[in-house]
């Protein structure tokens, strides 16, 4: 028995300003430790990709965007 399946393409048009607000709302809903963990993960991925290694020491600086 052959099952015919179709994949339906879905596109949602969102204004950049709205997307920015959704991103900000998402990250504000996260705990500070979860936010820092994600920043650390992204930094590690970037430095490993760019330089092949991760620096042993990094300064911790946090900036909050005003809404």
Predicted model as a PDB file, atoms N, CA, C, CB and O in Angstrom, pLDDT in the B-factor column:
MODEL        1                                                                  
ATOM      1  N   UNK A   1       0.849  -1.185   0.000  1.00 71.00           N  
ATOM      2  CA  UNK A   1       0.000   0.000   0.000  1.00 71.00           C  
ATOM      3  C   UNK A   1       0.891   1.243   0.000  1.00 71.00           C  
ATOM      4  CB  UNK A   1      -0.964   0.001   1.231  1.00 71.00           C  
ATOM      5  O   UNK A   1       1.718   1.412   0.896  1.00 71.00           O  
ATOM      6  N   UNK A   2       0.730   2.094  -0.978  1.00 77.00           N  
ATOM      7  CA  UNK A   2       1.526   3.308  -1.101  1.00 77.00           C  
ATOM      8  C   UNK A   2       0.748   4.480  -0.517  1.00 77.00           C  
ATOM      9  CB  UNK A   2       1.903   3.578  -2.582  1.00 77.00           C  
ATOM     10  O   UNK A   2      -0.420   4.700  -0.838  1.00 77.00           O  
ATOM     11  N   UNK A   3       1.433   5.232   0.356  1.00 79.00           N  
ATOM     12  CA  UNK A   3       0.805   6.398   0.975  1.00 79.00           C  
ATOM     13  C   UNK A   3       1.342   7.651   0.294  1.00 79.00           C  
ATOM     14  CB  UNK A   3       1.073   6.438   2.519  1.00 79.00           C  
ATOM     15  O   UNK A   3       2.552   7.871   0.250  1.00 79.00           O  
ATOM     16  N   UNK A   4       0.457   8.453  -0.226  1.00 82.00           N  
ATOM     17  CA  UNK A   4       0.856   9.717  -0.851  1.00 82.00           C  
ATOM     18  C   UNK A   4       0.820  10.820   0.199  1.00 82.00           C  
ATOM     19  CB  UNK A   4      -0.074  10.071  -2.056  1.00 82.00           C  
ATOM     20  O   UNK A   4      -0.219  11.103   0.794  1.00 82.00           O  
ATOM     21  N   UNK A   5       1.972  11.429   0.410  1.00 82.00           N  
ATOM     22  CA  UNK A   5       2.053  12.536   1.366  1.00 82.00           C  
ATOM     23  C   UNK A   5       2.529  13.776   0.632  1.00 82.00           C  
ATOM     24  CB  UNK A   5       3.004  12.195   2.554  1.00 82.00           C  
ATOM     25  O   UNK A   5       3.365  13.710  -0.269  1.00 82.00           O  
ATOM     26  N   UNK A   6       1.993  14.869   1.029  1.00 86.00           N  
ATOM     27  CA  UNK A   6       2.405  16.135   0.439  1.00 86.00           C  
ATOM     28  C   UNK A   6       2.901  17.055   1.547  1.00 86.00           C  
ATOM     29  CB  UNK A   6       1.237  16.793  -0.351  1.00 86.00           C  
ATOM     30  O   UNK A   6       2.349  17.084   2.647  1.00 86.00           O  
ATOM     31  N   UNK A   7       3.929  17.787   1.240  1.00 87.00           N  
ATOM     32  CA  UNK A   7       4.440  18.779   2.175  1.00 87.00           C  
ATOM     33  C   UNK A   7       3.918  20.131   1.725  1.00 87.00           C  
ATOM     34  CB  UNK A   7       6.008  18.762   2.245  1.00 87.00           C  
ATOM     35  O   UNK A   7       4.098  20.532   0.575  1.00 87.00           O  
ATOM     36  N   UNK A   8       3.282  20.811   2.628  1.00 88.00           N  
ATOM     37  CA  UNK A   8       2.721  22.122   2.328  1.00 88.00           C  
ATOM     38  C   UNK A   8       3.713  23.182   2.804  1.00 88.00           C  
ATOM     39  CB  UNK A   8       1.318  22.310   3.006  1.00 88.00           C  
ATOM     40  O   UNK A   8       4.128  23.185   3.963  1.00 88.00           O  
ATOM     41  N   UNK A   9       4.082  24.074   1.901  1.00 87.00           N  
ATOM     42  CA  UNK A   9       4.986  25.149   2.281  1.00 87.00           C  
ATOM     43  C   UNK A   9       4.190  26.257   2.978  1.00 87.00           C  
ATOM     44  CB  UNK A   9       5.740  25.704   1.038  1.00 87.00           C  
ATOM     45  O   UNK A   9       3.137  26.685   2.505  1.00 87.00           O  
ATOM     46  N   UNK A  10       4.722  26.699   4.104  1.00 90.00           N  
ATOM     47  CA  UNK A  10       4.061  27.742   4.875  1.00 90.00           C  
ATOM     48  C   UNK A  10       5.026  28.911   5.013  1.00 90.00           C  
ATOM     49  CB  UNK A  10       3.604  27.216   6.275  1.00 90.00           C  
ATOM     50  O   UNK A  10       6.188  28.732   5.377  1.00 90.00           O  
ATOM     51  N   UNK A  11       4.539  30.092   4.723  1.00 88.00           N  
ATOM     52  CA  UNK A  11       5.355  31.300   4.843  1.00 88.00           C  
ATOM     53  C   UNK A  11       4.589  32.303   5.689  1.00 88.00           C  
ATOM     54  CB  UNK A  11       5.707  31.899   3.437  1.00 88.00           C  
ATOM     55  O   UNK A  11       3.416  32.582   5.443  1.00 88.00           O  
ATOM     56  N   UNK A  12       5.273  32.836   6.686  1.00 83.00           N  
ATOM     57  CA  UNK A  12       4.694  33.889   7.511  1.00 83.00           C  
ATOM     58  C   UNK A  12       5.501  35.164   7.289  1.00 83.00           C  
ATOM     59  CB  UNK A  12       4.677  33.486   9.025  1.00 83.00           C  
ATOM     60  O   UNK A  12       6.700  35.201   7.568  1.00 83.00           O  
ATOM     61  N   UNK A  13       4.859  36.182   6.799  1.00 85.00           N  
ATOM     62  CA  UNK A  13       5.533  37.466   6.615  1.00 85.00           C  
ATOM     63  C   UNK A  13       5.430  38.237   7.928  1.00 85.00           C  
ATOM     64  CB  UNK A  13       4.907  38.283   5.421  1.00 85.00           C  
ATOM     65  O   UNK A  13       4.340  38.457   8.457  1.00 85.00           O  
ATOM     66  N   UNK A  14       6.591  38.641   8.439  1.00 79.00           N  
ATOM     67  CA  UNK A  14       6.650  39.361   9.704  1.00 79.00           C  
ATOM     68  C   UNK A  14       7.531  40.586   9.496  1.00 79.00           C  
ATOM     69  CB  UNK A  14       7.198  38.452  10.862  1.00 79.00           C  
ATOM     70  O   UNK A  14       8.595  40.495   8.883  1.00 79.00           O  
ATOM     71  N   UNK A  15       7.095  41.711   9.997  1.00 84.00           N  
ATOM     72  CA  UNK A  15       7.908  42.924   9.909  1.00 84.00           C  
ATOM     73  C   UNK A  15       9.129  42.770  10.812  1.00 84.00           C  
ATOM     74  CB  UNK A  15       7.080  44.187  10.306  1.00 84.00           C  
ATOM     75  O   UNK A  15       9.048  42.160  11.878  1.00 84.00           O  
ATOM     76  N   UNK A  16      10.252  43.321  10.383  1.00 80.00           N  
ATOM     77  CA  UNK A  16      11.480  43.219  11.158  1.00 80.00           C  
ATOM     78  C   UNK A  16      11.306  43.782  12.563  1.00 80.00           C  
ATOM     79  CB  UNK A  16      12.610  43.940  10.446  1.00 80.00           C  
ATOM     80  O   UNK A  16      11.836  43.228  13.526  1.00 80.00           O  
ATOM     81  N   UNK A  17      10.574  44.870  12.683  1.00 80.00           N  
ATOM     82  CA  UNK A  17      10.368  45.476  13.992  1.00 80.00           C  
ATOM     83  C   UNK A  17       9.626  44.513  14.923  1.00 80.00           C  
ATOM     84  CB  UNK A  17       9.589  46.795  13.855  1.00 80.00           C  
ATOM     85  O   UNK A  17       9.946  44.410  16.107  1.00 80.00           O  
ATOM     86  N   UNK A  18       8.631  43.810  14.371  1.00 79.00           N  
ATOM     87  CA  UNK A  18       7.881  42.846  15.169  1.00 79.00           C  
ATOM     88  C   UNK A  18       8.763  41.665  15.566  1.00 79.00           C  
ATOM     89  CB  UNK A  18       6.652  42.353  14.397  1.00 79.00           C  
ATOM     90  O   UNK A  18       8.683  41.167  16.689  1.00 79.00           O  
ATOM     91  N   UNK A  19       9.605  41.224  14.631  1.00 80.00           N  
ATOM     92  CA  UNK A  19      10.499  40.106  14.909  1.00 80.00           C  
ATOM     93  C   UNK A  19      11.483  40.477  16.008  1.00 80.00           C  
ATOM     94  CB  UNK A  19      11.250  39.684  13.638  1.00 80.00           C  
ATOM     95  O   UNK A  19      11.768  39.669  16.892  1.00 80.00           O  
ATOM     96  N   UNK A  20      12.004  41.706  15.953  1.00 85.00           N  
ATOM     97  CA  UNK A  20      12.916  42.166  17.000  1.00 85.00           C  
ATOM     98  C   UNK A  20      12.238  42.133  18.363  1.00 85.00           C  
ATOM     99  CB  UNK A  20      13.416  43.584  16.693  1.00 85.00           C  
ATOM    100  O   UNK A  20      12.839  41.709  19.350  1.00 85.00           O  
ATOM    101  N   UNK A  21      11.002  42.575  18.418  1.00 87.00           N  
ATOM    102  CA  UNK A  21      10.285  42.591  19.699  1.00 87.00           C  
ATOM    103  C   UNK A  21      10.028  41.166  20.203  1.00 87.00           C  
ATOM    104  CB  UNK A  21       8.949  43.350  19.556  1.00 87.00           C  
ATOM    105  O   UNK A  21      10.081  40.914  21.407  1.00 87.00           O  
ATOM    106  N   UNK A  22       9.750  40.234  19.277  1.00 86.00           N  
ATOM    107  CA  UNK A  22       9.558  38.840  19.676  1.00 86.00           C  
ATOM    108  C   UNK A  22      10.859  38.258  20.232  1.00 86.00           C  
ATOM    109  CB  UNK A  22       9.062  37.998  18.480  1.00 86.00           C  
ATOM    110  O   UNK A  22      10.844  37.520  21.217  1.00 86.00           O  
ATOM    111  N   UNK A  23      11.980  38.596  19.596  1.00 88.00           N  
ATOM    112  CA  UNK A  23      13.283  38.124  20.091  1.00 88.00           C  
ATOM    113  C   UNK A  23      13.565  38.679  21.481  1.00 88.00           C  
ATOM    114  CB  UNK A  23      14.413  38.530  19.123  1.00 88.00           C  
ATOM    115  O   UNK A  23      13.989  37.945  22.373  1.00 88.00           O  
ATOM    116  N   UNK A  24      13.334  39.961  21.661  1.00 89.00           N  
ATOM    117  CA  UNK A  24      13.574  40.594  22.958  1.00 89.00           C  
ATOM    118  C   UNK A  24      12.668  39.969  24.021  1.00 89.00           C  
ATOM    119  CB  UNK A  24      13.337  42.124  22.874  1.00 89.00           C  
ATOM    120  O   UNK A  24      13.124  39.668  25.124  1.00 89.00           O  
ATOM    121  N   UNK A  25      11.408  39.777  23.699  1.00 91.00           N  
ATOM    122  CA  UNK A  25      10.472  39.181  24.657  1.00 91.00           C  
ATOM    123  C   UNK A  25      10.908  37.770  25.034  1.00 91.00           C  
ATOM    124  CB  UNK A  25       9.048  39.158  24.077  1.00 91.00           C  
ATOM    125  O   UNK A  25      10.825  37.380  26.199  1.00 91.00           O  
ATOM    126  N   UNK A  26      11.374  37.002  24.044  1.00 92.00           N  
ATOM    127  CA  UNK A  26      11.834  35.642  24.331  1.00 92.00           C  
ATOM    128  C   UNK A  26      12.995  35.653  25.305  1.00 92.00           C  
ATOM    129  CB  UNK A  26      12.242  34.930  23.044  1.00 92.00           C  
ATOM    130  O   UNK A  26      12.989  34.927  26.299  1.00 92.00           O  
ATOM    131  N   UNK A  27      14.011  36.492  25.015  1.00 91.00           N  
ATOM    132  CA  UNK A  27      15.195  36.494  25.871  1.00 91.00           C  
ATOM    133  C   UNK A  27      14.926  37.086  27.239  1.00 91.00           C  
ATOM    134  CB  UNK A  27      16.308  37.253  25.209  1.00 91.00           C  
ATOM    135  O   UNK A  27      15.544  36.670  28.219  1.00 91.00           O  
ATOM    136  N   UNK A  28      14.016  38.050  27.332  1.00 93.00           N  
ATOM    137  CA  UNK A  28      13.671  38.594  28.650  1.00 93.00           C  
ATOM    138  C   UNK A  28      12.932  37.565  29.494  1.00 93.00           C  
ATOM    139  CB  UNK A  28      12.819  39.856  28.501  1.00 93.00           C  
ATOM    140  O   UNK A  28      12.960  37.639  30.723  1.00 93.00           O  
ATOM    141  N   UNK A  29      12.271  36.607  28.849  1.00 96.00           N  
ATOM    142  CA  UNK A  29      11.560  35.558  29.580  1.00 96.00           C  
ATOM    143  C   UNK A  29      12.521  34.494  30.126  1.00 96.00           C  
ATOM    144  CB  UNK A  29      10.516  34.901  28.673  1.00 96.00           C  
ATOM    145  O   UNK A  29      12.152  33.716  31.005  1.00 96.00           O  
ATOM    146  N   UNK A  30      13.757  34.462  29.601  1.00 95.00           N  
ATOM    147  CA  UNK A  30      14.743  33.486  30.055  1.00 95.00           C  
ATOM    148  C   UNK A  30      15.424  33.985  31.335  1.00 95.00           C  
ATOM    149  CB  UNK A  30      15.796  33.216  28.948  1.00 95.00           C  
ATOM    150  O   UNK A  30      15.474  35.187  31.594  1.00 95.00           O  
ATOM    151  N   UNK A  31      15.934  33.065  32.111  1.00 94.00           N  
ATOM    152  CA  UNK A  31      16.662  33.447  33.325  1.00 94.00           C  
ATOM    153  C   UNK A  31      18.013  34.050  32.928  1.00 94.00           C  
ATOM    154  CB  UNK A  31      16.861  32.215  34.273  1.00 94.00           C  
ATOM    155  O   UNK A  31      18.544  33.734  31.863  1.00 94.00           O  
ATOM    156  N   UNK A  32      18.565  34.912  33.777  1.00 91.00           N  
ATOM    157  CA  UNK A  32      19.887  35.472  33.460  1.00 91.00           C  
ATOM    158  C   UNK A  32      20.942  34.395  33.231  1.00 91.00           C  
ATOM    159  CB  UNK A  32      20.341  36.391  34.578  1.00 91.00           C  
ATOM    160  O   UNK A  32      21.784  34.543  32.345  1.00 91.00           O  
ATOM    161  N   UNK A  33      20.913  33.324  34.003  1.00 92.00           N  
ATOM    162  CA  UNK A  33      21.910  32.264  33.815  1.00 92.00           C  
ATOM    163  C   UNK A  33      21.723  31.561  32.477  1.00 92.00           C  
ATOM    164  CB  UNK A  33      21.827  31.244  34.956  1.00 92.00           C  
ATOM    165  O   UNK A  33      22.708  31.172  31.849  1.00 92.00           O  
ATOM    166  N   UNK A  34      20.484  31.388  32.026  1.00 94.00           N  
ATOM    167  CA  UNK A  34      20.231  30.776  30.716  1.00 94.00           C  
ATOM    168  C   UNK A  34      20.725  31.693  29.601  1.00 94.00           C  
ATOM    169  CB  UNK A  34      18.721  30.476  30.535  1.00 94.00           C  
ATOM    170  O   UNK A  34      21.265  31.218  28.601  1.00 94.00           O  
ATOM    171  N   UNK A  35      20.545  33.004  29.766  1.00 93.00           N  
ATOM    172  CA  UNK A  35      21.027  33.960  28.761  1.00 93.00           C  
ATOM    173  C   UNK A  35      22.543  33.925  28.662  1.00 93.00           C  
ATOM    174  CB  UNK A  35      20.558  35.383  29.098  1.00 93.00           C  
ATOM    175  O   UNK A  35      23.100  33.885  27.565  1.00 93.00           O  
ATOM    176  N   UNK A  36      23.214  33.940  29.821  1.00 90.00           N  
ATOM    177  CA  UNK A  36      24.674  33.902  29.825  1.00 90.00           C  
ATOM    178  C   UNK A  36      25.202  32.585  29.263  1.00 90.00           C  
ATOM    179  CB  UNK A  36      25.203  34.114  31.240  1.00 90.00           C  
ATOM    180  O   UNK A  36      26.211  32.566  28.559  1.00 90.00           O  
ATOM    181  N   UNK A  37      24.526  31.497  29.572  1.00 92.00           N  
ATOM    182  CA  UNK A  37      24.942  30.192  29.039  1.00 92.00           C  
ATOM    183  C   UNK A  37      24.864  30.190  27.516  1.00 92.00           C  
ATOM    184  CB  UNK A  37      24.063  29.059  29.619  1.00 92.00           C  
ATOM    185  O   UNK A  37      25.744  29.642  26.853  1.00 92.00           O  
ATOM    186  N   UNK A  38      23.829  30.791  26.963  1.00 93.00           N  
ATOM    187  CA  UNK A  38      23.690  30.844  25.505  1.00 93.00           C  
ATOM    188  C   UNK A  38      24.756  31.738  24.887  1.00 93.00           C  
ATOM    189  CB  UNK A  38      22.294  31.346  25.116  1.00 93.00           C  
ATOM    190  O   UNK A  38      25.312  31.399  23.843  1.00 93.00           O  
ATOM    191  N   UNK A  39      25.047  32.866  25.510  1.00 88.00           N  
ATOM    192  CA  UNK A  39      26.115  33.749  25.008  1.00 88.00           C  
ATOM    193  C   UNK A  39      27.442  33.001  25.028  1.00 88.00           C  
ATOM    194  CB  UNK A  39      26.212  35.057  25.861  1.00 88.00           C  
ATOM    195  O   UNK A  39      28.208  33.077  24.067  1.00 88.00           O  
ATOM    196  N   UNK A  40      27.721  32.281  26.109  1.00 85.00           N  
ATOM    197  CA  UNK A  40      28.962  31.515  26.209  1.00 85.00           C  
ATOM    198  C   UNK A  40      29.027  30.453  25.117  1.00 85.00           C  
ATOM    199  CB  UNK A  40      29.084  30.861  27.596  1.00 85.00           C  
ATOM    200  O   UNK A  40      30.076  30.261  24.502  1.00 85.00           O  
ATOM    201  N   UNK A  41      27.907  29.756  24.869  1.00 89.00           N  
ATOM    202  CA  UNK A  41      27.862  28.721  23.839  1.00 89.00           C  
ATOM    203  C   UNK A  41      28.133  29.318  22.454  1.00 89.00           C  
ATOM    204  CB  UNK A  41      26.497  28.011  23.856  1.00 89.00           C  
ATOM    205  O   UNK A  41      28.893  28.757  21.665  1.00 89.00           O  
ATOM    206  N   UNK A  42      27.498  30.465  22.170  1.00 88.00           N  
ATOM    207  CA  UNK A  42      27.696  31.115  20.877  1.00 88.00           C  
ATOM    208  C   UNK A  42      29.141  31.594  20.704  1.00 88.00           C  
ATOM    209  CB  UNK A  42      26.731  32.295  20.728  1.00 88.00           C  
ATOM    210  O   UNK A  42      29.727  31.438  19.632  1.00 88.00           O  
ATOM    211  N   UNK A  43      29.706  32.174  21.757  1.00 84.00           N  
ATOM    212  CA  UNK A  43      31.100  32.625  21.694  1.00 84.00           C  
ATOM    213  C   UNK A  43      32.034  31.456  21.448  1.00 84.00           C  
ATOM    214  CB  UNK A  43      31.494  33.348  22.988  1.00 84.00           C  
ATOM    215  O   UNK A  43      32.945  31.539  20.624  1.00 84.00           O  
ATOM    216  N   UNK A  44      31.803  30.367  22.167  1.00 84.00           N  
ATOM    217  CA  UNK A  44      32.669  29.196  22.011  1.00 84.00           C  
ATOM    218  C   UNK A  44      32.588  28.658  20.589  1.00 84.00           C  
ATOM    219  CB  UNK A  44      32.285  28.097  23.018  1.00 84.00           C  
ATOM    220  O   UNK A  44      33.612  28.337  19.985  1.00 84.00           O  
ATOM    221  N   UNK A  45      31.376  28.558  20.054  1.00 88.00           N  
ATOM    222  CA  UNK A  45      31.220  28.090  18.673  1.00 88.00           C  
ATOM    223  C   UNK A  45      31.930  29.014  17.691  1.00 88.00           C  
ATOM    224  CB  UNK A  45      29.736  27.986  18.310  1.00 88.00           C  
ATOM    225  O   UNK A  45      32.605  28.544  16.774  1.00 88.00           O  
ATOM    226  N   UNK A  46      31.783  30.324  17.877  1.00 85.00           N  
ATOM    227  CA  UNK A  46      32.400  31.280  16.956  1.00 85.00           C  
ATOM    228  C   UNK A  46      33.924  31.201  17.019  1.00 85.00           C  
ATOM    229  CB  UNK A  46      31.935  32.707  17.276  1.00 85.00           C  
ATOM    230  O   UNK A  46      34.579  31.081  15.984  1.00 85.00           O  
ATOM    231  N   UNK A  47      34.488  31.267  18.215  1.00 81.00           N  
ATOM    232  CA  UNK A  47      35.945  31.266  18.339  1.00 81.00           C  
ATOM    233  C   UNK A  47      36.545  29.953  17.857  1.00 81.00           C  
ATOM    234  CB  UNK A  47      36.353  31.524  19.785  1.00 81.00           C  
ATOM    235  O   UNK A  47      37.614  29.946  17.248  1.00 81.00           O  
ATOM    236  N   UNK A  48      35.869  28.848  18.123  1.00 84.00           N  
ATOM    237  CA  UNK A  48      36.363  27.556  17.656  1.00 84.00           C  
ATOM    238  C   UNK A  48      36.340  27.508  16.130  1.00 84.00           C  
ATOM    239  CB  UNK A  48      35.520  26.402  18.246  1.00 84.00           C  
ATOM    240  O   UNK A  48      37.257  26.971  15.509  1.00 84.00           O  
ATOM    241  N   UNK A  49      35.291  28.070  15.527  1.00 82.00           N  
ATOM    242  CA  UNK A  49      35.186  28.104  14.076  1.00 82.00           C  
ATOM    243  C   UNK A  49      36.216  29.063  13.470  1.00 82.00           C  
ATOM    244  CB  UNK A  49      33.770  28.513  13.658  1.00 82.00           C  
ATOM    245  O   UNK A  49      36.880  28.724  12.490  1.00 82.00           O  
ATOM    246  N   UNK A  50      36.349  30.261  14.053  1.00 79.00           N  
ATOM    247  CA  UNK A  50      37.211  31.289  13.474  1.00 79.00           C  
ATOM    248  C   UNK A  50      38.697  31.027  13.712  1.00 79.00           C  
ATOM    249  CB  UNK A  50      36.843  32.635  14.039  1.00 79.00           C  
ATOM    250  O   UNK A  50      39.508  31.164  12.796  1.00 79.00           O  
ATOM    251  N   UNK A  51      39.055  30.651  14.941  1.00 76.00           N  
ATOM    252  CA  UNK A  51      40.468  30.504  15.304  1.00 76.00           C  
ATOM    253  C   UNK A  51      40.904  29.063  15.504  1.00 76.00           C  
ATOM    254  CB  UNK A  51      40.747  31.272  16.550  1.00 76.00           C  
ATOM    255  O   UNK A  51      42.101  28.787  15.582  1.00 76.00           O  
ATOM    256  N   UNK A  52      39.973  28.159  15.587  1.00 79.00           N  
ATOM    257  CA  UNK A  52      40.314  26.765  15.840  1.00 79.00           C  
ATOM    258  C   UNK A  52      40.487  26.443  17.307  1.00 79.00           C  
ATOM    259  CB  UNK A  52      41.560  26.413  15.113  1.00 79.00           C  
ATOM    260  O   UNK A  52      40.681  25.283  17.671  1.00 79.00           O  
ATOM    261  N   UNK A  53      40.417  27.464  18.161  1.00 77.00           N  
ATOM    262  CA  UNK A  53      40.531  27.229  19.610  1.00 77.00           C  
ATOM    263  C   UNK A  53      39.727  28.292  20.356  1.00 77.00           C  
ATOM    264  CB  UNK A  53      42.031  27.250  20.070  1.00 77.00           C  
ATOM    265  O   UNK A  53      39.364  29.326  19.796  1.00 77.00           O  
ATOM    266  N   UNK A  54      39.464  28.019  21.604  1.00 73.00           N  
ATOM    267  CA  UNK A  54      38.701  28.937  22.440  1.00 73.00           C  
ATOM    268  C   UNK A  54      39.641  29.568  23.456  1.00 73.00           C  
ATOM    269  CB  UNK A  54      37.525  28.207  23.149  1.00 73.00           C  
ATOM    270  O   UNK A  54      40.413  28.854  24.095  1.00 73.00           O  
ATOM    271  N   UNK A  55      39.598  30.897  23.624  1.00 72.00           N  
ATOM    272  CA  UNK A  55      40.507  31.545  24.587  1.00 72.00           C  
ATOM    273  C   UNK A  55      40.245  31.065  26.014  1.00 72.00           C  
ATOM    274  CB  UNK A  55      40.356  33.076  24.518  1.00 72.00           C  
ATOM    275  O   UNK A  55      39.106  30.786  26.389  1.00 72.00           O  
ATOM    276  N   UNK A  56      41.307  30.974  26.791  1.00 75.00           N  
ATOM    277  CA  UNK A  56      41.164  30.510  28.170  1.00 75.00           C  
ATOM    278  C   UNK A  56      40.470  31.538  29.051  1.00 75.00           C  
ATOM    279  CB  UNK A  56      42.523  30.173  28.750  1.00 75.00           C  
ATOM    280  O   UNK A  56      39.783  31.182  30.008  1.00 75.00           O  
ATOM    281  N   UNK A  57      40.651  32.810  28.728  1.00 75.00           N  
ATOM    282  CA  UNK A  57      40.061  33.850  29.555  1.00 75.00           C  
ATOM    283  C   UNK A  57      39.298  34.836  28.692  1.00 75.00           C  
ATOM    284  CB  UNK A  57      41.136  34.571  30.369  1.00 75.00           C  
ATOM    285  O   UNK A  57      39.750  35.219  27.613  1.00 75.00           O  
ATOM    286  N   UNK A  58      38.124  35.246  29.187  1.00 70.00           N  
ATOM    287  CA  UNK A  58      37.303  36.223  28.486  1.00 70.00           C  
ATOM    288  C   UNK A  58      36.651  37.126  29.520  1.00 70.00           C  
ATOM    289  CB  UNK A  58      36.231  35.528  27.589  1.00 70.00           C  
ATOM    290  O   UNK A  58      36.221  36.656  30.573  1.00 70.00           O  
ATOM    291  N   UNK A  59      36.575  38.406  29.230  1.00 75.00           N  
ATOM    292  CA  UNK A  59      35.886  39.322  30.123  1.00 75.00           C  
ATOM    293  C   UNK A  59      34.384  39.145  29.975  1.00 75.00           C  
ATOM    294  CB  UNK A  59      36.294  40.778  29.838  1.00 75.00           C  
ATOM    295  O   UNK A  59      33.883  38.905  28.876  1.00 75.00           O  
ATOM    296  N   UNK A  60      33.676  39.263  31.077  1.00 75.00           N  
ATOM    297  CA  UNK A  60      32.220  39.161  31.039  1.00 75.00           C  
ATOM    298  C   UNK A  60      31.638  40.569  31.034  1.00 75.00           C  
ATOM    299  CB  UNK A  60      31.676  38.331  32.248  1.00 75.00           C  
ATOM    300  O   UNK A  60      31.748  41.302  32.017  1.00 75.00           O  
ATOM    301  N   UNK A  61      31.018  40.937  29.917  1.00 79.00           N  
ATOM    302  CA  UNK A  61      30.403  42.253  29.770  1.00 79.00           C  
ATOM    303  C   UNK A  61      28.990  42.031  29.263  1.00 79.00           C  
ATOM    304  CB  UNK A  61      31.226  43.181  28.799  1.00 79.00           C  
ATOM    305  O   UNK A  61      28.779  41.316  28.283  1.00 79.00           O  
ATOM    306  N   UNK A  62      28.027  42.643  29.928  1.00 81.00           N  
ATOM    307  CA  UNK A  62      26.633  42.480  29.537  1.00 81.00           C  
ATOM    308  C   UNK A  62      26.054  43.852  29.249  1.00 81.00           C  
ATOM    309  CB  UNK A  62      25.815  41.749  30.640  1.00 81.00           C  
ATOM    310  O   UNK A  62      26.157  44.760  30.073  1.00 81.00           O  
ATOM    311  N   UNK A  63      25.441  44.007  28.071  1.00 82.00           N  
ATOM    312  CA  UNK A  63      24.764  45.238  27.698  1.00 82.00           C  
ATOM    313  C   UNK A  63      23.283  44.929  27.521  1.00 82.00           C  
ATOM    314  CB  UNK A  63      25.375  45.851  26.398  1.00 82.00           C  
ATOM    315  O   UNK A  63      22.929  43.908  26.931  1.00 82.00           O  
ATOM    316  N   UNK A  64      22.432  45.786  28.018  1.00 80.00           N  
ATOM    317  CA  UNK A  64      21.006  45.595  27.833  1.00 80.00           C  
ATOM    318  C   UNK A  64      20.494  46.667  26.897  1.00 80.00           C  
ATOM    319  CB  UNK A  64      20.252  45.630  29.182  1.00 80.00           C  
ATOM    320  O   UNK A  64      20.719  47.858  27.111  1.00 80.00           O  
ATOM    321  N   UNK A  65      19.799  46.231  25.851  1.00 80.00           N  
ATOM    322  CA  UNK A  65      19.253  47.171  24.870  1.00 80.00           C  
ATOM    323  C   UNK A  65      18.010  47.823  25.453  1.00 80.00           C  
ATOM    324  CB  UNK A  65      18.923  46.457  23.523  1.00 80.00           C  
ATOM    325  O   UNK A  65      17.128  47.144  25.979  1.00 80.00           O  
ATOM    326  N   UNK A  66      17.948  49.160  25.354  1.00 81.00           N  
ATOM    327  CA  UNK A  66      16.783  49.883  25.849  1.00 81.00           C  
ATOM    328  C   UNK A  66      15.635  49.733  24.872  1.00 81.00           C  
ATOM    329  CB  UNK A  66      17.110  51.370  26.074  1.00 81.00           C  
ATOM    330  O   UNK A  66      15.825  49.773  23.656  1.00 81.00           O  
ATOM    331  N   UNK A  67      14.440  49.559  25.418  1.00 72.00           N  
ATOM    332  CA  UNK A  67      13.285  49.327  24.552  1.00 72.00           C  
ATOM    333  C   UNK A  67      12.523  50.621  24.338  1.00 72.00           C  
ATOM    334  CB  UNK A  67      12.360  48.254  25.150  1.00 72.00           C  
ATOM    335  O   UNK A  67      11.513  50.634  23.634  1.00 72.00           O  
TER     336      UNK A  67                                                      
ENDMDL                                                                          
END                                                                             
